[in-house]
Amino acid sequence: MRPLRLLHFADAHLGVETYGRFDPVLQMNTRLADFTRRLDDIVSRAIDESVDLVVFAGDAYKSRDPSPTHQREFARRIRRLSEADIPTFLLVGNHDLPAASGRASSLDIYDTLAVPRVTVARSLQTHIIETRAGPLQIVALPWLRRSALLAQAENRAMTAEETRRAIEEHAANFIAASAESLRSDVPAILVAHVSVEGAVFGSERSVLVGDDVALPLSSIARPEFRYVALGHIHKHQVLSNDPPTIYPGSIERVDFGEESDKKGFVIAELGETTTWRFQDLPARRFVTIRARAHELDPTGSIVAAISQADVEDAIVRVMVQAEPDVDARVDYATVRRALDGAAMVAGVHRDVARADRRGIGSEGLEFLKPIDALERYLTAREIPETRRAILRQYAIRLNEAAP
């Protein structure tokens, strides 16, 4: 039997429209167009390389309640895979789940419509997927909700820490039991939407700090699995080579926190041994330009800094440092004209030095995520760490509950 070739991607997050604008030709936000192009790249590669299976490890959308437009665009790409007779395995991530328990996930529609060759994994379960290279066992670990555990009367008095530990233990026990019951004559992989201890977060860390379920690497990188396909963390990384335990990362850059991150997907071949390669995607570039306005030519010094950067078709921000009297002589209209080739100018931030400046500071404040801005504020106010931790937890929960 020839090796089984699979394509693994995750964290599509359709619906991220920050730094975008409506395109009347495309009839959609330019950032939505970026994300759908990356999906097209992935689907085309799957078809061109005749992969035997596509594995999506969760988070199709930004919102738990995606718009019909976002659902339509994701469905178009899944339909292409189905029409190409490529089995597609869709794992439910935290962004795919509704805010209220008991409601359908945003991926359940594929099961309801019985879309050919598409499997949706919402529960803890082992699936057997038939492919052109033979059957494959998939142990599925979708996102585990705290609300499901707390709905049981005996668990309602649990603290947040006790709840987190109980979920981690439940997940680890499920993986162990599933691995031990696998058939030895059929290859197996684990697909999980979860944080793993030791993984490095990308810009999404601001909504995960301190309260995220994290499994030990030893509980998932088990010898029974030929490959471990992970989702949830946006930064591509390899946690283990035996078996390959990989976050492919998200498919497109979300903000300036991911400016230097590569975006892409993984193609793996499961044979006598497992080989894999990471495939870069041409994600939209984010570019930060830091310039100092010089006294002799304040405008020209900023424009010179811009000319040294490649801003063509990029989302750009400019961070200008200047003394008050120098800043007053900067022609910011000329500065913005120097950015005409950019896809979007996120802002020209003026950091004007003042001897009496106090408080949380303004450098880059408009580019901070809410949790990071809160942290800066609490530190400036000298709030005790124990109190800061409590306030962070409340902020994280408010952020998770937001649409």
N, C-alpha and C positions, 0 to 999 in steps of 0.2 A: 504493500500500500504506500502510495506517495505521501510526502509530508503534507499536513493540513496547514494551509496558509490563511491567517486571519488578519484583519485590519482593526485596530483598537484606537478609538478616540473618545473624548469625554468633554463635558462642560462647554456645550455650544452656546448657551446663554443668549438665545435669540431674544431681542427686546432691549438690549443695551443700546441706548440711543444718545448717551452723553457725548458731547462734542460733534454731534451730527446736525444736519438740516434737511428739510424736506426737498427731495429732488423731483421736480415736476415731470421729468422724462421717465424716471424709473417708477414714479408714483409711490415712493417710500422714502424713509429716512436714510441718509447716506451711510450711517453706521449699520443699520439693518442690512443694507446692500453689502457692506463689508463682510458681515457674518455669513450671509447666504452665499457669497462667493467662496468663502472658505469651505462651507459645506459642499458646494459644487466641486471644489478641488478634491475633497475627500472621496465623494461618490465616484467621480471620474477615475480616480486612481484605483479604487476598488474594482471598477469594471475593467479598466485597462489591464490590470495585473491579474484578472480572473481569480480574485481571492475566493476562498471557500466560505467565509463567514465574516460579517462585520459586527463588531462588538462595540456598543455605545455604553459607557459606564456612568451615565446619569447627568442630569441638569440640562435638559433641552432648552429651557427658557430662563430668562431672568426672573420673571414673575411667577408666582404660584397660580396666578389666574391669567394666563397669556391671552392676548387679544386674538380675534379670529385671523388677522393678518399674519401674526407670528406662527399660529398653528398651521395655517395654509402653507407658509414657506417651508416649515420643517417637513410637512407631509409630502410636499412635492419631491423632496430629496429621498424620503423613504420609499416613495412610489417608484422612483428610478431603480433603486436597489431591488425592489420586489419584481419589477418588470424584467430585470436582468437575471432573475432567478438566483439571487444571492441571499441566503438566509441572513436576517438581521436580528440581533439580540439587543433589546432596549431595557436597560436597568433604570429603575426609578430612583432619582436623586432627591435631595431635600427641596430643591426649587421646583420639582415636578409634583410635589405633594400639596394638596389644598390646605388652607389654614385650619379648617375644621375636620376632625376625624369623621370617617364614614362617607366622605364624599370621594368621587372618582379622582384619580390622578390625571394629569394632563396627557399621559401616554396611554391610558386605558382605552381610548377610542380605537386604537389599532386592533385590540382584541375584540372589541364590540363589532367592528366591521369585518373581522376575520380576514385582515389583509394577508395575502399569501406570503409565506416565508418570513413573517414577522412574529417574534415572540416578545411579550412584555413581561418583565420580572418585577412584581411589586412585593412579593412575599419571600420569606426565607425558604428556599426550595432548591432541589437539584433537578436540572433539566437535561434531557438528552436531545441534542439537535442533530438532525441528519444533514450531512453536507456531501458534496461531490467527492470528497476525500474520505468519506466514512463518518461514523457517528462521533460526537464529542459530548462529554459530560461537562455541564456548567453548574457550579455551585454559585448561587446568586445571593449576595448580601446587599439588598437595597438599603436606603437610608432608614435608620430606626428612629421612630418618633418617641419622644419622652411621654407625650400624651397617652400613647397606647399603654405604657407601663403604669402611669399614674391613674388610669381609668379603673384599675383594679383596686377594690376597697382596701386591701391590706397594704397597698403601696402609697396611699394618698398622703401619709404623714412623712414621707421621705424628704430629706433635704436635697438640694440640687446636687451636691457631691455624691450622696448615696444613690440618687437616680442615675447619675453618670456611670458610677461603678457598676451598678446592676445591669445597665445596657451593655457595657463593655464585656462583662462576664457572660451575659446571654449570647452575645455575638461570637465570642471566642468558643464557647461550648458548642454552638451550632456548627461552626466551621470544623471543629475537631470531630464531632460526631458524623458530619457529612463526609469528611475526608476518609474516615475509617470505613465507611459503608460504600465507597465507590467501587465500581467494577474494575478489576485489574487489567482486563483485556481491551478497555476503551480509554483513550486519553481523556484527561480532565483538566479544566482550568477553574480558577476562582475569579469572579467578577464582583467587585465591591465598591460601593460609594461610601467612603469612610476616611477619616484621618488615621494615619499610622505614626506611632511614636518615632521621632527622629526625622520625619519629613519636614522640609523647609517650605513655609507658606510663601505665596506671592502676595499681591496687593490685597487679596481677599482676607488676610489675617485679621483685619480690623473688625470683622464681624464674627470672629471665631475665638478671640483671646479668652482663655481661662474657662470656657464652658463647653468645649468641643469634645465629643467622644473620640478617644484615640486608642487604637488597638496596638498591642506590642507586635513588632515585626515577626516574632517567632510564631505568633498565632495564625498568621496568614501565609508566610513563606514556607509552606510545608512541602515535603518531598512527594506527596501524592499529586501535586499540581504541576503540570508542564509549564504553566504561565499564570501570572496573577495580574489581572487587568484592573487598574484602580481608576477612580474618578473622585472629584471633590476639591482637590488642590490644583490651583491654576498653573503652578510652576512645574515644568517637565523635570523629572528626576527618576533615577533608578535606585531603588532601596535594597535590592538583592539581585545577584546574578544566578542564584541556585535555589529555587527557580527564578527566572526573570520576574521581578516584582516592580511594576512600572506605573508611574503617573505620566500620561502623555502630555498633561497640561491642557489648558483651554485652547480653543482653536483660533482665537483672535484677541488682540490686546484690548483691554477694557479701559485703562487709564494710564497715567504717567508712572504709576507704581510698577507697571509691567514694561516700561520703556526698553529695558535691555534684555527682556526674556524672549527666548525663542518660542515660537508657536508651531504646533504640528501634530503628528499622529504616529502610531507605531504599526509596522507590519512585521508579524512574527510567523515563523514556520515551525510547526510541531512535528518533528521526526524522531529519529533515535535520540537526538538532542534538540534543544530548542534554540533557534537563532532568531535574531530580531534586528531591526534597524529603525531609527527615528527619521521621519521625513519632515523636513521644514515646510511650513506654509508661508506664502508671501503676505504676512499679516500687515495691517496698516502700521506705519511707523509713527511713534511718538518721539518728539524731539524737544529737549529743553535747552535753551540758549541762555547762558549767564554772561551778562555784560556789565562793565563799569563805565559810566559816563565820565569821560575825562574833561577837565576844565577847559582845555584849549579848543576842543571840538566835541562837545557832548553828543550831538546827534550823529556825527560821523563815526565816533568810536563805537556807538551801538550798532549802526548799520554795518560797520566793518566786522563786528562779531557775528552778525547774522549772515554775512556773505561767506563766512568760513564754515557754515553749517549747510547741510543738504536738507532744505525745507520743502522741496518739490513733493507734492501730494502727501505731505506729512501733517499730522496734528501737532501744532507748535505752541509752546509757551516761551515767553521771554522774561527773564528775571533781571531787572535793572537795578544796580546799586548806584546811588548818587548822593552828593551833598545837597542840601536844600537850594542853595543859590545856583548850583550846576543844573539840577533837575528843572528849575524854572526856565532854563534856556534850551531844553530839549524840544525838538519839533517831533512830537509823537505821531503826527500824521505821516511824516516822512518815514519814521520807523515802521509803521504799519504797511506802507507801500512797499517796503523792502521785503515784506512777507507775502507778497501777492501770489507766489507760486504754491503756497501752503494749501492743503485741503481744508484746514480749519485753523484759525488762530484762537487758541484757548484763552489767551490773555497776555497782556503786557503788564507785568507786576512791577510796581515802582517801590523799591525799598529805600526810602529817603531817610538818611541818618539824622537823628535828633539826639542831642545830649541828654534830654530829659525823658527819653522813651522808657516806659516801664510796662509791666503786665505780661501778657502772653506772647507778645511779639507779632509782627505782621508778615514776616518772610514766608511766602508760600501758603499763607493761611487759607486762601480761597481754594487751594488745591488739595487741602487735607481732607481725609475722610472724616465723617462725624465723630467716630470713636477716637481717632487720633487728635482731633481738635479738642474734644472733651478732656483727653489725657493732658494735653498741654495746658489747658485752663486750670485743671485741678492741681497740677504741679506748681503753676504760678501762684495759686492761692494758698499753697503749702497745706493742702488737705492731707491728713494722715493717711498712710497707705491702706490701713484696714478699711477706712471710710471710702477711699478711692476704689478699692476692689468691689465694694458693694454697689457703688454708683455705676461702675463699669458693667456689672452684671445686669442691672436694670436697663442700661442703655442698649446692651446687646439684645436683650429680649424685646425691647421696643423696636429695634431695627429688624429682627426676625419676623415680627408681627406685621411690619409695614408691607403694603402690596408691592 
